[in-house]
Amino acid sequence: MSKFILRNIPFSPPDITIDEIEEVVKTIKSGWITTGPRTKEFEKKIAEYIGVNTAVCLNSATAAMELTLRILGIGPGDEVITSAYTYTATASIINHVGAKIVLVDTAPDSFEMDYSQLSEKITENTKVIIPVDIAGKMCDYDTISKIVEGKKELFNAKNNIQKLFNRVIIMADAAHAFGAERAGEKCGQVADFTCFSFHAVKNLTTAEGGAVVWRNNIGLDDDWLYAQFMLYSLHGQSKDALAKSQVGAWEYDIVYPAYKCNMTDIMAAIGLVQLNRYNGLMKRRKRIIEMYDKALVPFGIKSLQHFGDDFTSSGHLYLVRIPGIEEGERNSIIVEMAKRGIACNVHYKPLPMLTAYKNMNFDITNFPNAYNVYKNEITLPLNTLMSDDDIEYVCNCLRTVLDEVVMSSSREEK
């Protein structure tokens, strides 16, 4: 440790420049700080970037996913399938709407759900599947779609929008994956619905925030669906504040008692500048991942593959696995890295290991592949404020720490 000059490398600070700051100041000075013209412009720019007709901005990806389920009419008696290897938001929204959470183990040595198990989990009560584009790498939606098509005879539509699909609906948890591509299509063009996060730690941030988009070719009335999201996100109010601000247009109705999860213009102001910078931010992330891979993969460390012949990740997280170690050793490595000023993380602790899901009778022993991925996974810092020297420092420290931990474990075994 003495041979290194100690650095302070945070895990994922937001990359904010003077441009974002100036745009926020302009927004505040404009007098319009809640949902208004900048939010509408941000929605338009997101839809253009992805290549879809419409985008809806909300205050989080969690809200985007939950409102989508509610608009689809998902509720008690329904089942929604997702991965056991994800953050709680993916599953908690299922619980919020009163549906049954159905978890699928990951495939062996994979962060993606086991698609053979997915097929087996689909029943006559299954209404939605939520794949998770972990670390910014899109799931195999071709396989998921084939599975769904093969189970069409089980689907039992409860309302008109479900009848339009006449099959299990695919809603991507793409919180990590804004800007990712697979087989020539951008994330947002592939799943029926796709939900993004713009939280402070995400590649593109609005401090808090999220968005939902849907495919162009599934027969949905874009204007009607957009209006539903507006109603659900603003108390069921028939006019938003921007519409009410028009001369003499104060009057409104409450169509049904709904929720409050709109995006504000202050948030959208940050997002508009971030979106203008986004291609450059993505290029820097790719460079960092390439540096990590070059330094660590030959050392025997396994990393999630972010780039291939037919796919490009958003490069949101750098997930590595250390072969041959257990959970306790992994935790020791994270502590030792922190002593060297390097903030690491774990993505994720499988849901069945968490109290809330244990209380729903989920047991991690039924998800052995997810546990085996978790027990030796470490997420290294990956953010666009890191220099090449920072990356080299992280790699050198990790190699040193691994040698120390392995040597210590060997001594304990003897």
C-alpha positions as CSV (number, residue, x, y, z in Angstrom):
1,M,0.0,0.0,0.0
2,S,2.9,2.4,0.7
3,K,4.0,2.4,-2.9
4,F,0.8,4.2,-4.0
5,I,-0.1,7.8,-3.5
6,L,-3.5,7.7,-1.9
7,R,-6.3,9.0,-4.1
8,N,-10.0,9.7,-3.5
9,I,-12.0,7.9,-6.2
10,P,-15.8,8.1,-5.6
11,F,-18.0,5.5,-7.1
12,S,-20.3,7.5,-9.4
13,P,-20.4,11.2,-8.9
14,P,-22.6,13.2,-11.4
15,D,-20.7,14.8,-14.3
16,I,-22.1,18.3,-14.1
17,T,-20.5,21.2,-16.0
18,I,-21.1,25.0,-16.1
19,D,-23.6,24.4,-19.0
20,E,-26.0,22.4,-16.8
21,I,-25.6,25.0,-14.0
22,E,-26.3,27.9,-16.4
23,E,-29.4,26.1,-17.8
24,V,-30.8,25.6,-14.3
25,V,-30.3,29.2,-13.5
26,K,-32.1,30.2,-16.7
27,T,-34.9,27.9,-15.7
28,I,-35.2,29.4,-12.2
29,K,-35.1,33.0,-13.7
30,S,-37.8,32.1,-16.2
31,G,-40.3,31.7,-13.4
32,W,-41.3,28.2,-14.6
33,I,-39.7,25.6,-12.4
34,T,-42.2,22.8,-12.2
35,T,-43.5,20.7,-15.2
36,G,-43.5,23.0,-18.1
37,P,-41.9,23.8,-21.5
38,R,-38.4,22.4,-20.6
39,T,-40.0,19.1,-19.5
40,K,-41.9,18.9,-22.8
41,E,-38.8,19.7,-24.8
42,F,-36.8,17.0,-22.9
43,E,-39.5,14.4,-23.7
44,K,-39.3,15.4,-27.4
45,K,-35.5,15.1,-27.4
46,I,-35.5,11.7,-25.7
47,A,-38.0,10.3,-28.2
48,E,-35.9,11.7,-31.1
49,Y,-32.7,10.2,-29.6
50,I,-34.2,6.7,-29.2
51,G,-36.3,6.8,-32.4
52,V,-39.8,6.4,-31.0
53,N,-42.8,8.6,-31.4
54,T,-43.3,9.6,-27.8
55,A,-41.6,9.7,-24.4
56,V,-43.0,10.5,-21.0
57,C,-40.8,12.1,-18.3
58,L,-41.5,11.4,-14.6
59,N,-39.7,11.7,-11.3
60,S,-38.1,8.2,-11.4
61,A,-37.8,5.0,-13.3
62,T,-39.7,3.4,-10.4
63,A,-42.7,5.7,-11.1
64,A,-42.4,5.0,-14.8
65,M,-42.6,1.2,-14.2
66,E,-45.4,1.4,-11.7
67,L,-47.6,3.7,-13.8
68,T,-47.1,1.5,-16.8
69,L,-48.4,-1.5,-14.8
70,R,-51.3,0.5,-13.6
71,I,-52.2,1.8,-17.1
72,L,-52.0,-1.8,-18.3
73,G,-54.5,-2.7,-15.6
74,I,-52.2,-5.0,-13.7
75,G,-53.5,-5.9,-10.2
76,P,-54.6,-8.5,-7.8
77,G,-54.8,-12.0,-9.3
78,D,-52.1,-11.2,-11.9
79,E,-48.5,-12.4,-12.0
80,V,-45.5,-10.4,-13.1
81,I,-42.2,-12.1,-13.7
82,T,-38.7,-10.5,-13.2
83,S,-35.2,-11.5,-12.2
84,A,-34.1,-12.4,-8.7
85,Y,-30.9,-10.5,-9.5
86,T,-31.9,-6.8,-9.5
87,Y,-32.6,-3.8,-7.3
88,T,-35.8,-3.9,-5.2
89,A,-37.5,-1.2,-7.4
90,T,-38.0,-3.8,-10.2
91,A,-40.1,-6.0,-7.9
92,S,-41.6,-3.6,-5.4
93,I,-43.7,-2.0,-8.1
94,I,-45.3,-5.4,-8.7
95,N,-46.2,-5.5,-5.0
96,H,-47.5,-1.9,-5.1
97,V,-50.2,-2.7,-7.7
98,G,-51.2,-5.8,-5.8
99,A,-49.9,-8.4,-8.3
100,K,-47.9,-11.5,-7.4
101,I,-44.1,-11.2,-7.8
102,V,-42.6,-14.2,-9.6
103,L,-38.8,-14.3,-9.5
104,V,-36.5,-16.2,-12.0
105,D,-33.0,-17.3,-11.2
106,T,-30.1,-16.1,-13.4
107,A,-28.6,-18.4,-15.9
108,P,-25.3,-20.1,-14.7
109,D,-22.5,-17.6,-14.6
110,S,-24.7,-14.8,-15.9
111,F,-26.3,-11.6,-14.8
112,E,-29.4,-12.2,-17.0
113,M,-32.4,-14.3,-16.0
114,D,-32.4,-18.0,-17.1
115,Y,-34.7,-17.9,-20.2
116,S,-35.5,-21.6,-19.9
117,Q,-36.8,-21.0,-16.4
118,L,-38.7,-17.9,-17.6
119,S,-40.7,-20.1,-20.0
120,E,-41.6,-22.5,-17.2
121,K,-42.8,-19.6,-15.0
122,I,-45.4,-18.3,-17.4
123,T,-49.0,-19.2,-16.4
124,E,-52.5,-18.2,-17.3
125,N,-52.1,-15.4,-14.7
126,T,-48.9,-13.9,-16.2
127,K,-49.5,-10.5,-17.6
128,V,-46.0,-8.8,-17.7
129,I,-42.3,-9.8,-17.8
130,I,-39.8,-7.3,-16.6
131,P,-36.3,-8.1,-18.0
132,V,-33.4,-6.1,-16.4
133,D,-30.8,-4.5,-18.6
134,I,-28.2,-4.7,-15.8
135,A,-25.1,-2.5,-16.1
136,G,-26.4,-1.1,-19.4
137,K,-26.3,-4.3,-21.5
138,M,-29.6,-5.2,-23.1
139,C,-31.1,-8.6,-22.5
140,D,-31.8,-11.1,-25.2
141,Y,-35.2,-9.7,-26.3
142,D,-35.4,-12.0,-29.3
143,T,-35.4,-15.0,-27.1
144,I,-37.9,-13.4,-24.6
145,S,-40.2,-12.5,-27.5
146,K,-40.1,-16.1,-28.8
147,I,-40.9,-17.4,-25.4
148,V,-43.9,-15.0,-25.1
149,E,-45.2,-15.9,-28.5
150,G,-44.9,-19.6,-27.6
151,K,-47.1,-19.1,-24.6
152,K,-49.9,-16.9,-26.2
153,E,-52.5,-19.6,-25.7
154,L,-52.2,-19.1,-21.9
155,F,-52.8,-15.3,-22.0
156,N,-56.1,-14.1,-20.6
157,A,-56.7,-10.4,-21.4
158,K,-58.6,-8.4,-18.8
159,N,-59.1,-5.1,-20.7
160,N,-58.8,-3.5,-24.1
161,I,-55.1,-2.5,-23.9
162,Q,-54.2,-6.1,-22.9
163,K,-56.4,-7.4,-25.8
164,L,-54.3,-5.2,-28.2
165,F,-51.2,-7.2,-27.2
166,N,-53.0,-10.6,-26.8
167,R,-49.9,-12.0,-25.1
168,V,-47.7,-11.4,-22.1
169,I,-46.3,-7.8,-22.3
170,I,-42.6,-7.1,-22.1
171,M,-41.6,-4.0,-20.0
172,A,-37.8,-3.5,-19.8
173,D,-36.2,-2.2,-16.6
174,A,-33.6,-0.2,-18.5
175,A,-32.7,2.0,-15.6
176,H,-29.0,1.4,-16.6
177,A,-29.3,1.2,-20.3
178,F,-30.2,4.6,-21.9
179,G,-28.2,4.6,-25.2
180,A,-27.5,0.9,-25.4
181,E,-28.1,-1.0,-28.7
182,R,-28.6,-4.6,-29.7
183,A,-28.9,-5.9,-33.3
184,G,-29.1,-2.5,-34.7
185,E,-31.9,-1.3,-32.5
186,K,-31.7,1.2,-29.6
187,C,-32.9,0.4,-26.1
188,G,-36.4,1.7,-26.2
189,Q,-37.2,0.3,-29.6
190,V,-37.3,-3.4,-28.7
191,A,-39.4,-4.1,-25.6
192,D,-43.1,-3.1,-25.6
193,F,-42.4,-0.5,-22.9
194,T,-39.0,0.6,-21.7
195,C,-38.3,2.5,-18.5
196,F,-35.1,4.6,-17.9
197,S,-33.6,6.2,-14.8
198,F,-32.0,9.6,-14.7
199,H,-31.0,9.4,-11.0
200,A,-27.8,11.1,-9.9
201,V,-25.6,8.1,-10.4
202,K,-26.8,7.3,-13.9
203,N,-25.0,8.1,-17.1
204,L,-27.5,10.8,-18.0
205,T,-28.8,12.5,-14.9
206,T,-31.6,14.9,-14.0
207,A,-30.7,14.6,-10.3
208,E,-33.8,12.5,-9.8
209,G,-36.0,11.4,-12.7
210,G,-37.0,8.8,-15.2
211,A,-38.8,8.2,-18.5
212,V,-40.9,5.6,-20.3
213,V,-41.2,5.0,-24.0
214,W,-43.0,2.4,-26.1
215,R,-42.5,0.8,-29.5
216,N,-44.0,2.5,-32.5
217,N,-45.4,-0.6,-34.1
218,I,-47.7,-2.2,-31.5
219,G,-50.9,-0.3,-32.4
220,L,-51.1,2.0,-29.4
221,D,-52.7,5.4,-29.7
222,D,-49.7,7.5,-28.7
223,D,-51.8,10.6,-27.7
224,W,-54.2,8.6,-25.6
225,L,-51.4,6.7,-23.8
226,Y,-49.4,9.9,-23.2
227,A,-52.6,11.5,-21.7
228,Q,-52.9,8.4,-19.4
229,F,-49.4,8.9,-18.1
230,M,-50.1,12.6,-17.5
231,L,-53.3,11.8,-15.6
232,Y,-51.7,9.1,-13.5
233,S,-48.7,11.3,-12.7
234,L,-50.7,14.5,-11.8
235,H,-53.4,13.4,-9.4
236,G,-55.8,12.4,-12.2
237,Q,-56.1,16.1,-13.0
238,S,-57.4,16.8,-16.5
239,K,-55.1,19.8,-17.1
240,D,-51.5,20.2,-16.1
241,A,-50.1,23.4,-14.7
242,L,-48.9,24.5,-18.1
243,A,-52.3,24.1,-19.7
244,K,-54.0,25.8,-16.7
245,S,-51.7,28.8,-17.1
246,Q,-53.4,29.8,-20.4
247,V,-55.7,32.8,-20.2
248,G,-59.0,31.9,-18.5
249,A,-58.1,28.2,-18.4
250,W,-58.1,27.7,-14.7
251,E,-60.9,25.1,-14.5
252,Y,-60.0,21.4,-14.4
253,D,-61.5,18.0,-13.4
254,I,-60.1,15.1,-11.4
255,V,-60.8,12.0,-13.5
256,Y,-59.8,9.5,-10.8
257,P,-57.7,9.8,-7.6
258,A,-54.2,9.2,-9.0
259,Y,-50.6,9.9,-8.0
260,K,-48.0,12.7,-8.0
261,C,-44.7,11.8,-9.8
262,N,-44.1,14.4,-12.5
263,M,-40.7,15.7,-13.6
264,T,-40.0,19.4,-13.1
265,D,-38.4,21.9,-15.5
266,I,-35.4,22.3,-13.2
267,M,-34.7,18.5,-13.6
268,A,-35.4,18.7,-17.3
269,A,-33.0,21.6,-17.7
270,I,-30.2,19.4,-16.4
271,G,-31.3,16.6,-18.7
272,L,-31.4,18.7,-21.8
273,V,-27.7,19.7,-21.4
274,Q,-26.8,16.1,-20.4
275,L,-28.4,14.8,-23.6
276,N,-26.5,17.2,-25.7
277,R,-23.3,15.9,-24.1
278,Y,-24.3,12.3,-24.1
279,N,-22.4,10.9,-27.1
280,G,-19.2,12.2,-25.6
281,L,-20.0,10.8,-22.2
282,M,-20.7,7.4,-23.8
283,K,-17.3,7.4,-25.7
284,R,-15.5,8.1,-22.4
285,R,-17.2,5.3,-20.7
286,K,-16.3,2.9,-23.5
287,R,-12.6,4.0,-23.1
288,I,-12.7,3.4,-19.4
289,I,-14.2,-0.1,-19.9
290,E,-11.5,-0.9,-22.5
291,M,-8.8,0.2,-20.1
292,Y,-10.2,-1.9,-17.3
293,D,-10.6,-5.0,-19.5
294,K,-7.0,-4.7,-20.8
295,A,-5.6,-4.5,-17.3
296,L,-7.8,-6.9,-15.4
297,V,-9.1,-9.7,-17.7
298,P,-5.5,-11.2,-18.3
299,F,-5.2,-11.2,-14.5
300,G,-8.0,-13.8,-14.3
301,I,-10.8,-11.4,-13.4
302,K,-14.1,-12.0,-15.2
303,S,-15.9,-8.9,-16.4
304,L,-19.3,-8.3,-17.9
305,Q,-18.9,-8.0,-21.7
306,H,-20.1,-4.6,-22.7
307,F,-19.4,-4.7,-26.4
308,G,-19.8,-7.3,-29.1
309,D,-20.5,-7.7,-32.8
310,D,-24.2,-7.0,-32.5
311,F,-24.5,-5.1,-29.2
312,T,-23.2,-2.0,-27.5
313,S,-23.8,-1.4,-23.8
314,S,-24.4,2.0,-22.3
315,G,-21.4,1.2,-20.1
316,H,-23.2,2.2,-16.9
317,L,-21.4,-0.2,-14.4
318,Y,-18.2,-2.2,-14.5
319,L,-19.1,-5.5,-12.9
320,V,-16.3,-8.0,-12.2
321,R,-16.2,-11.4,-10.6
322,I,-13.3,-12.8,-8.7
323,P,-13.1,-16.6,-9.3
324,G,-12.6,-18.8,-6.3
325,I,-13.6,-16.4,-3.6
326,E,-16.6,-16.4,-1.3
327,E,-18.8,-13.6,0.1
328,G,-16.6,-12.8,3.1
329,E,-13.5,-12.5,1.0
330,R,-15.3,-10.3,-1.5
331,N,-16.4,-8.0,1.4
332,S,-12.8,-7.8,2.7
333,I,-11.6,-6.8,-0.8
334,I,-14.1,-3.9,-0.8
335,V,-12.9,-2.7,2.6
336,E,-9.3,-2.9,1.5
337,M,-10.1,-0.9,-1.6
338,A,-11.8,1.7,0.5
339,K,-8.7,2.1,2.6
340,R,-6.9,3.1,-0.6
341,G,-9.6,5.7,-1.3
342,I,-11.5,3.7,-3.9
343,A,-15.3,3.3,-3.5
344,C,-16.6,0.0,-4.8
345,N,-20.0,-1.5,-4.7
346,V,-22.0,-4.8,-5.3
347,H,-24.7,-5.1,-7.9
348,Y,-26.8,-6.7,-6.6
349,K,-27.7,-8.6,-3.4
350,P,-30.3,-10.9,-4.8
351,L,-33.8,-10.1,-3.8
352,P,-34.4,-13.4,-1.9
353,M,-31.6,-12.4,0.5
354,L,-33.4,-9.2,1.6
355,T,-35.8,-9.1,4.6
356,A,-38.8,-7.8,2.6
357,Y,-38.6,-10.7,0.2
358,K,-37.8,-13.3,2.8
359,N,-41.1,-12.2,4.4
360,M,-42.8,-13.0,1.1
361,N,-41.4,-16.5,1.4
362,F,-38.6,-16.2,-1.1
363,D,-35.6,-18.3,-0.3
364,I,-32.1,-17.8,-1.8
365,T,-31.5,-21.5,-1.8
366,N,-34.0,-21.7,-4.7
367,F,-31.8,-19.2,-6.7
368,P,-28.4,-20.8,-6.6
369,N,-27.1,-19.2,-9.8
370,A,-28.0,-15.7,-8.6
371,Y,-26.2,-16.3,-5.3
372,N,-23.1,-17.7,-7.0
373,V,-22.9,-14.6,-9.2
374,Y,-23.4,-12.3,-6.1
375,K,-20.9,-13.9,-3.8
376,N,-17.8,-12.9,-5.8
377,E,-19.1,-9.8,-7.6
378,I,-17.5,-6.4,-7.2
379,T,-18.5,-3.2,-9.0
380,L,-15.5,-1.0,-9.7
381,P,-15.9,2.8,-10.0
382,L,-16.9,3.9,-13.5
383,N,-17.6,7.5,-14.1
384,T,-16.6,10.1,-16.6
385,L,-14.8,12.3,-14.1
386,M,-12.1,9.6,-13.8
387,S,-8.8,10.1,-15.5
388,D,-6.7,7.4,-17.2
389,D,-4.3,7.6,-14.2
390,D,-7.3,7.0,-11.9
391,I,-8.1,3.8,-13.8
392,E,-4.5,2.6,-13.6
393,Y,-4.5,3.3,-9.9
394,V,-7.7,1.3,-9.4
395,C,-6.4,-1.7,-11.3
396,N,-3.0,-1.7,-9.5
397,C,-4.8,-1.5,-6.1
398,L,-7.2,-4.3,-7.0
399,R,-4.4,-6.6,-8.1
400,T,-2.4,-5.8,-4.9
401,V,-5.5,-6.3,-2.7
402,L,-6.4,-9.6,-4.4
403,D,-2.9,-10.9,-3.7
404,E,-3.2,-9.9,-0.1
405,V,-6.6,-11.5,0.4
406,V,-5.7,-14.7,-1.4
407,M,-2.5,-15.0,0.7
408,S,-4.4,-14.3,3.9
409,S,-7.0,-17.0,3.0
410,S,-4.3,-19.5,2.2
411,R,-2.6,-18.9,5.6
412,E,-6.0,-19.4,7.4
413,E,-6.7,-22.6,5.5
414,K,-3.3,-24.0,6.7
